[in-house]
Amino acid sequence: MTEERRRSFLPSLKLLAVAAVAGVIAGGVAVYMRGTVDGNGPAVAAADCTPAKEAIARIDPLATGQVAAFITEKNGRDLALPAFKGPDGKDITLAAYAGKVQLINLWATWCVPCREEMPALNALQKALGGEKFQVTAINLDTGDASKPTEFLTETKIDALPLHHDATLSSFNQLKKAGLTIGLPVSVLIDGKGCMLGALSGPAAWESDDAKALIRAAIGEES
């Protein structure tokens, strides 16, 4: 699948309109962008991610339609994020969920496209979440967890426990790795923590296209 075709992807009109008028409050960078995941960012010390290539080959042709902006990682690389707060408020890392394919989504309550995307992520978790897969949504609001907790309650996001990184370290790590310059951003990793690909910007994660991609990542037929 060529980069030229992927760059022509247009998300749903609602998400595009929201992304067009929203700005990232912190730093003034654009909320919505698309880029390539080609390893141009700093190399991350990695475990052997060679086996991830098999999953990458499965999902690459499925990065189409509503998830056409998803760019597969060419060689697989270890995604190491700093510790963040888990649902119980204690420090946790992605390794706590080892063995599961994870769609890691960074979001904030002040990011309008993020807010619009959360119901779709919640629906994806309800549809496919379990022993093999989960959506790990990490909130980046500074301060305590009161604002994101209130947002999740008010919008009835009931399948995504709160993970919180008030230090923005998770975002900074992805930025250094060349994966994004804004929010939201979603990164798909396998059960060993090896990155399969990423999508910078909002997406219709509840769509059949997204579900087909996730099923391929966990080795299930659509």
Buried (B, 14 or more C-beta within 10 A) or exposed (E): BEEEEBEEBEBBEEBBEBBEEBBBEBEEEBBBBBBBBEBEBEEBEBEEBEEBBEBBEBBBEBBBBBBBBBBBBBBBBBBBBBBBBBEEEEEBBBEEBEEBBBBBBBBBBBBBBBBBBBBBBBBBBEBBBEEBBBBBBBBBBEEEBEBBBEBBEEEEBEBBBBBBBBBBBBBBBBBEBBBBBBBBBBBBBBBBBBBBBBBBBBBBBBBEBBBBBBBBBBEEEE
